[in-house]
Amino acid sequence: MNIIMLFLVTQSFLNIDNKQVFYPEPIRAESTHSYDVLHYLIEIELPMDSRYLEGAVTISARSNEDNLTVADLHLLGLNVDSLKVDGITASYNHNYETLYVNLPNPYNQGDSFDIMVGYSGTVSGGMGYYFYQYPIPSSYTLGCPFCTRKWMPCYDRLWDKADYGVELYITVPDTFTACATGEYMGKEVVGDKATYHWKHTYPIAPYLIHFASSIYTTYSDWFYPSPGDSVEISYFFWIPDTIYAPTAFSLTTDMMYFYDSLYGDYPFERYGMDILYNFSYAGMEHQTMSSIHRNYFTSYDYYLFAHEMSHMWWGDMVTCFGWANVWLNEGFATYSDALYLERLEGHQNFINTMVSRRNSYFSAEASFPHPIYDPPPSYIFSWGHTYCKGAWLCHMIRYLCGDDNTWLNLLATYRDSFAYKTASSDDLNQIMNQVLADDYDWFFDEWVYDMGYPDYDVAWGKVYESPDWRLILDITQVQSLGPSVFHMPLPIGVDYPSGDTIITLAIDQVSHHFEFLLAQEPIDITIDPETWIIQKNTVTGCEEFTIKEIFIENISTISRTIEMELTAPSVIKVFDITGRKIYEAFADKLNYKPSSAGIYHVIVGDKKQRVVIVK
């Protein structure tokens, strides 16, 4: 088929991030809260010989209501050693994972205040904060999706970004290096301890705040988006793994150029990757610092790297509003790493990857069908649904845009509307309606908020009508799951002896009958020849329409109605005495009553029959 070579791009590994949900909770976040977090100041000390940590976090906040007297925070499994509000010691109630702070003075809407929480303890292990003694002592944070509260006091809701970012002071034994979110501001060594200072000034959700510490070596690449402008890309990895680094990181700047050209300026002051082992995920898109499992680093898994980098735009700059909308994070990133693969390996490998991921979605839907929106808590990071179907929704949105300029304009409008904020599925719906100047609510109703996919039963045939050919299509949706009608415009590829073309069909009902008059003989048809739609299909050819000679049977030449039977279905045309066509159908029977008496001619193929209609 006249495949349009797109400037985009597959992936050989299975679940890209290998993310899991260890501590599920209700994922419908409220859109308002009694206060907004403005900034986190984190001062933390790590002995680097156990899971023990201690520190102080200052949460700067602004009241959203009058007479605010209690502020709720999250802290799970650690002790509160001290607590002050604007320098005044305050009382509190620590109920499991929620810390209720009694504000010494009430705050009115718009008032700002600081809560300082001194805390300490040994983390229970698992999500939140990790420490491993072997093979090299290492510690790191992993708050996605619900576990930042396990290593620091915070308001642990991804829709409440700290407007002015985060600042970290991380103290470790001076033989260790600590890397973190943001820009490196330097270190101070006192005795046998070193304090690393990192600062990030962009809005950030709690689960994207990160630090890691180990006996790291480091170096940097640089991305130059324009003359005189540069972005540092820093890498942190174990000294024995230096042999892997030049190859593993060889494409990082190219990835950034690629995404920068597609999605707009890189959104933060710096980028980097820290290599972690043991690590619960394959990768995690901590803001400005993607964390990568060592196994994927040593195996040079470029597409995992590309996936995590693309999250800087889709997931970190524009963050899903609550985990009900997680496909906006993971679907966009999974589509992005496929686009980067296409850049390296060509369009056919991109298509192969998309087909493989579509099959993964089919398997997941057969196993446990559910909408991609608001998945069950244990299925938030479902490979088949959140990642694969999510990527396909991005692909189908691109198809609906009609051309890549429109698609990129849609992405830019979505990005600019929600940059450094959170976005929902409905927000993207409204952006589509605005940019494409049409109503795409049906698309989100069918593909985001409902489940399933179209299964097309297609029967086709052809009839020679000298000098043209008539293509006949009967299309029925036969799926048993989800909507009875998926309204996606359906492209049909038509093969000719000397080429091919694509006919796009508007779909608005379960069954359709289409006929097209063509200048060439159709040899074959293909459903969705350029691979744009999540769908299955069964195609049945009806070559007997042209191979078998069709005879007219049982026709009355003088009657009140035109009644006839054919030996096989065909196109039946009825003309009046003036030569005007008054009726046409594709059928093997006809029972038609003209509006007036007279002489009529019935034509089937090259056969003509005269009929006299009487009153």
GUTITOR-236949 format. One record per residue (C-alpha): y, z, x. Coordinates in steps of 0.25 Angstrom, whole numbers, plus 5000, padded with zeros to 4 digits. Layout:
YZX/...
END
This chain:
500050005000/501449985005/501450125011/502850175014/502850235028/503550365026/504250425038/503450555035/501950615038/499750745039/499050855044/497650885049/497651035047/497351105034/498251215029/499551195037/500151335037/498851405033/499651505025/499051605017/499551715007/499151855011/500051935002/500251864989/501451904980/502151844968/502751714973/503851704962/505051754968/506251794960/507451704963/508451824963/508351964971/509252084971/509652044985/509651924995/509151945009/510251895019/509651925033/508551995040/508752065053/507352095059/507152195071/505752215074/504952265086/503452225089/502652295099/501652175100/500452265101/500152285086/500652245072/501652355072/503152325071/504452395068/505852345066/507052345056/507452235047/508852225041/508952145028/510352095025/510452075010/511452044998/511352104985/511052004973/511452114962/512352224959/511952364962/510752334971/510152464975/508752424979/508352314988/506852274989/506252225002/504752195007/504052275018/502552275018/501652375027/502752425036/503552555036/505052565033/505652655044/507052655040/507952585030/509452565029/510352485020/511652455026/511452565037/511152665026/509752725026/509052685012/507852735004/506752645000/505452624993/504352545001/503352504990/502252424997/502952295001/504252324994/505352405000/506452454990/507752484997/508652584990/510052534994/510952654997/512152574990/512052474979/512452334982/513052234973/512852084972/513252014985/513252144993/512552135007/511652245013/510752275024/509352345023/508752385037/507252425036/506652485049/505152465048/503852475056/502352475055/501052395058/500852275050/499552265043/499152135049/499051995042/500351935036/501751975040/501652025054/500551985064/500152045078/499051995086/498652055100/497751935104/497751835110/499151865113/499951975106/500751915095/501451955083/502151875072/502651875057/502151795046/502751825033/502351705024/502251715013/502451865009/502351945022/503651955029/503752095022/502552135031/503352135044/504852155039/505552215028/506152095020/506352035006/505051955007/505451844997/505551705003/506651664993/507551774998/507951705012/508751795021/510051705020/510551735034/509251735041/508451835050/508651895064/507551955072/507452055084/506052065088/505652165099/504352145106/503752185120/504552095130/503252015134/503351955120/504151845114/504651855099/505051725091/505651725077/506351655066/507651595070/508351585084/508051655096/509251745100/508751805113/507951935117/508252075122/507352145131/507352295132/506352365141/504952295137/505452245124/506052115120/506852095107/506951945102/508151905093/507951795083/508951755073/508851655061/510151635052/509551545041/508951595028/507551635029/506451685020/505751815025/504351745026/504951645036/505451755046/504551765058/504351815072/503251815082/503051885095/502051855106/501951815121/502651685118/503151575127/504151485121/504951355122/505851265114/506051125109/507351075103/507650995091/508950915091/509350875077/510650815082/511450805095/511950945099/511051015089/509651075092/508551165087/507651245096/506251245093/505551355100/504051385102/503351515104/501851515109/500951585118/501051555133/499551515134/499851405123/500951335131/499951225134/500051185119/501551195116/502051065121/501050985113/501151075101/502651075100/502850935104/503250885090/504050995085/505450935088/504950805082/504550885069/505850945068/506550805070/505650755059/505950865049/507350865052/507450715049/506750735036/507250865031/508550885037/509050975048/508151085054/508551205046/508551315056/509151355070/507851345077/506351315076/505151365083/503651395082/502851515086/501351505089/500551615082/499151665083/498451725076/499251665064/498951665049/499551535047/499451395054/500951395053/502151465047/503551415045/504351535049/505851495049/506251435062/504851475068/503551415063/502351495067/501151415071/499751465073/499251445087/498051355083/498951255077/499851255089/498751235099/498151125090/499551055090/499651055075/500950975074/500850965058/500851115057/502051125066/502751015057/502351085044/502951215049/504251155054/504451085041/504451215034/505851245041/506451155031/505451175019/505051315019/506051385028/507351315025/506951285011/505951395006/505151394994/505651494983/504451584982/503051544986/502851484972/503551364979/502851374992/502451224991/503951194994/503751255008/502351205011/502251075004/503551025011/503051075024/501651015022/502250875018/503250895030/502050905040/501450785034/502750705036/502750745051/501350705052/501750565047/502850555057/501750575068/500550505062/500950405052/501050385037/499550375035/499250505041/500350565032/499650505020/498250555025/498850695026/499450695012/498150645006/497350755013/498350865008/498250804994/496750824995/496950964999/497850984987/496750924978/495751014984/496651134982/496951094968/495451084964/495251214970/496351294964/497351214956/498751274955/500251224955/500851214969/502051294963/501751454962/500351444968/499551574967/499851674979/498651644987/498851494986/500351494990/499851425003/498751334997/498551215006/498251124995/499351164986/500551214993/500451135005/499751005001/500150984987/501551034991/501650925002/501150824991/502250864982/503250834993/502650704995/502650674980/504150714979/504450614990/503750504982/504550544970/505850524978/505450374980/505950364994/506150455007/507650455006/507650514993/506550614997/507350655009/508550675000/507750764991/507250845002/508650865008/509150904994/508051004993/508351055007/509851065006/509751134992/508851244997/509051255012/508851395017/508451435002/507251434994/506751324984/505851314973/504951204967/505951194956/507151174966/506451054972/506151004958/507651004955/508050944969/507050824965/507750804952/509050804958/508750714970/507850614962/508750624950/507550634941/506750744934/505550784943/505150914936/503950844932/503550834946/503650984949/503051014935/501750934939/501650954954/502251084957/502051174945/500751114940/499451084947/498550964948/498850814952/498650684945/497350614944/497550464940/496450384934/496850244936/496250114930/496849984934/496649834932/497249704933/497449574924/497849444929/498949384920/499249254927/500049254936/500149404937/499249524937/499249644928/498949784934/498449884924/498450034927/497950144918/498250284924/497750414919/497950554924/496650624923/496950764930/496450884924/497450984931/498950994930/499850904922/499150794914/500250694919/500750694933/502050614932/502050564947/502450414948/501150354952/501150244963/500050134961/499750044973/499349904969/498649814979/498849664979/498149554988/499449544995/500049684995/500249804987/501249874978/501550014972/501750034957/502350164953/501950214939/502650314931/501750414925/502050494913/500750514905/499250534907/498850394906/499650264909/499350114907/500150024917/500249874918/500949794929/501049644930/500949604945/501149484953/499849504961/498449544958/498249694960/497049724969/496949874969/497849994965/498050124973/498550254967/499750314975/499550224987/500550284995/500050424993/501150494986/500550584975/499550694973/498450624964/497050574963/496650444956/495450364951/495750214950/494850124942/495049974944/494849874932/494649744939/493849694927/495149664920/495249544929/493849514933/493249514919/493749404909/494349474897/493949424883/494649444870/493749494859/493849524844/495249474842/495749434828/496649304828/497149334814/497449474811/498449584807/498349644821/497949594835/496549654838/495749614850/494749664860/494549624875/493349634884/494149714894/495549784894/496649684897/498149664895/498349614881/499649544877/500149504863/501249394861/501949344849/502149204845/503449194853/502749234866/503249384866/502349484871/502249594860/501049674865/500349704878/499249804881/498049834891/496849854883/495449794878/495849804863/497049764855/497549804841/498949764840/499749724827/500949644829/502249674821/502249534814/501249424810/501149304819/500449234830/500149314843/499549294856/498649394863/498449374878/497349444887/497449384901/497349234900/496749244886/497649214873/497349244859/498149204847/498249304835/498849284822/499449414815/499549414800/500149514791/
END
